[in-house]
Amino acid sequence: MAEFGEPQVVVAAFTSTSPARRAARKLLAIGPVVGACWGAALVINRAWAWPVPVGVRVLLGAALITVIGLLAAAAFGRHYRSATRAAAAGCAGIAVLDATVAIAVSLAVPAVIWPVIVASAASAVRISFATRGLRSVLTG
């Protein structure tokens, strides 16, 4: 009978190769690129002058920080179940946030300019990564 080593080592190896960690790390890696695209689009369109209530801005910012925290917990967590749950919530959350921002900005901008198109395309790519990651997290 083969010796597999300490149970903690086996669990740590299994956790490090989990689909939840891979999905969370991929989304964390492409996050700054998509964020920079949206930042450029919002600055060029002078988003600070839009009639958006302060509560909505705070809510979107808090949701983004929460999703980033969930993805970081999934990517660097040591426990398999908590990493899987955090990754599932993070993948779903980032997909919803991307879709919300893409729709809201497309409706708010009077004329569609190229930074909005680039940012929307980057969000679409991230939504596809998030949904593929969510599927692998839930089935894996």
Contacts in CASP RR format, 6 or more apart in sequence:
PFRMAT RR
TARGET T0000
AUTHOR 0000-0000-0000
METHOD contacts of the structure
MODEL  1
MAEFGEPQVVVAAFTSTSPARRAARKLLAIGPVVGACWGAALVINRAWAW
PVPVGVRVLLGAALITVIGLLAAAAFGRHYRSATRAAAAGCAGIAVLDAT
VAIAVSLAVPAVIWPVIVASAASAVRISFATRGLRSVLTG
4 10 0 8 1.000
11 80 0 8 1.000
12 78 0 8 1.000
14 80 0 8 1.000
15 21 0 8 1.000
15 77 0 8 1.000
15 78 0 8 1.000
15 79 0 8 1.000
15 80 0 8 1.000
15 83 0 8 1.000
18 80 0 8 1.000
18 83 0 8 1.000
18 84 0 8 1.000
18 140 0 8 1.000
19 87 0 8 1.000
19 133 0 8 1.000
19 136 0 8 1.000
19 137 0 8 1.000
19 140 0 8 1.000
20 74 0 8 1.000
20 80 0 8 1.000
20 83 0 8 1.000
20 84 0 8 1.000
20 86 0 8 1.000
20 87 0 8 1.000
20 88 0 8 1.000
20 137 0 8 1.000
21 74 0 8 1.000
21 75 0 8 1.000
21 77 0 8 1.000
21 83 0 8 1.000
21 87 0 8 1.000
22 133 0 8 1.000
22 136 0 8 1.000
23 74 0 8 1.000
23 87 0 8 1.000
23 91 0 8 1.000
23 129 0 8 1.000
23 130 0 8 1.000
23 132 0 8 1.000
23 133 0 8 1.000
23 134 0 8 1.000
23 136 0 8 1.000
23 137 0 8 1.000
24 71 0 8 1.000
24 72 0 8 1.000
24 74 0 8 1.000
24 75 0 8 1.000
24 83 0 8 1.000
24 86 0 8 1.000
24 87 0 8 1.000
24 90 0 8 1.000
24 91 0 8 1.000
25 75 0 8 1.000
26 129 0 8 1.000
26 133 0 8 1.000
27 71 0 8 1.000
27 90 0 8 1.000
27 91 0 8 1.000
27 94 0 8 1.000
27 126 0 8 1.000
27 129 0 8 1.000
27 130 0 8 1.000
28 68 0 8 1.000
28 71 0 8 1.000
28 72 0 8 1.000
28 75 0 8 1.000
30 125 0 8 1.000
30 126 0 8 1.000
30 129 0 8 1.000
31 126 0 8 1.000
33 122 0 8 1.000
34 98 0 8 1.000
34 119 0 8 1.000
34 122 0 8 1.000
34 123 0 8 1.000
34 125 0 8 1.000
34 126 0 8 1.000
35 119 0 8 1.000
35 122 0 8 1.000
37 115 0 8 1.000
37 118 0 8 1.000
37 119 0 8 1.000
37 122 0 8 1.000
37 123 0 8 1.000
38 101 0 8 1.000
38 105 0 8 1.000
38 119 0 8 1.000
38 122 0 8 1.000
38 123 0 8 1.000
39 119 0 8 1.000
40 115 0 8 1.000
40 119 0 8 1.000
41 105 0 8 1.000
41 113 0 8 1.000
41 115 0 8 1.000
41 116 0 8 1.000
41 118 0 8 1.000
41 119 0 8 1.000
42 105 0 8 1.000
44 113 0 8 1.000
44 115 0 8 1.000
45 105 0 8 1.000
45 109 0 8 1.000
45 113 0 8 1.000
45 115 0 8 1.000
45 116 0 8 1.000
47 105 0 8 1.000
47 108 0 8 1.000
50 108 0 8 1.000
52 108 0 8 1.000
60 97 0 8 1.000
60 100 0 8 1.000
60 101 0 8 1.000
63 93 0 8 1.000
63 97 0 8 1.000
64 97 0 8 1.000
67 89 0 8 1.000
67 90 0 8 1.000
67 93 0 8 1.000
67 94 0 8 1.000
67 97 0 8 1.000
69 86 0 8 1.000
70 86 0 8 1.000
70 87 0 8 1.000
70 89 0 8 1.000
70 90 0 8 1.000
70 93 0 8 1.000
71 86 0 8 1.000
71 87 0 8 1.000
71 90 0 8 1.000
71 94 0 8 1.000
73 82 0 8 1.000
73 83 0 8 1.000
73 86 0 8 1.000
74 83 0 8 1.000
74 84 0 8 1.000
74 86 0 8 1.000
74 87 0 8 1.000
74 90 0 8 1.000
75 83 0 8 1.000
75 87 0 8 1.000
77 83 0 8 1.000
77 86 0 8 1.000
84 137 0 8 1.000
87 133 0 8 1.000
87 137 0 8 1.000
88 134 0 8 1.000
88 137 0 8 1.000
88 138 0 8 1.000
90 130 0 8 1.000
91 130 0 8 1.000
91 131 0 8 1.000
91 133 0 8 1.000
91 134 0 8 1.000
91 137 0 8 1.000
92 130 0 8 1.000
92 134 0 8 1.000
93 130 0 8 1.000
94 126 0 8 1.000
94 127 0 8 1.000
94 130 0 8 1.000
95 126 0 8 1.000
95 127 0 8 1.000
95 130 0 8 1.000
95 131 0 8 1.000
95 134 0 8 1.000
98 123 0 8 1.000
98 124 0 8 1.000
98 126 0 8 1.000
98 127 0 8 1.000
98 130 0 8 1.000
99 123 0 8 1.000
99 127 0 8 1.000
101 123 0 8 1.000
102 119 0 8 1.000
102 120 0 8 1.000
102 123 0 8 1.000
102 124 0 8 1.000
105 116 0 8 1.000
105 119 0 8 1.000
105 120 0 8 1.000
106 112 0 8 1.000
106 116 0 8 1.000
106 120 0 8 1.000
109 116 0 8 1.000
END
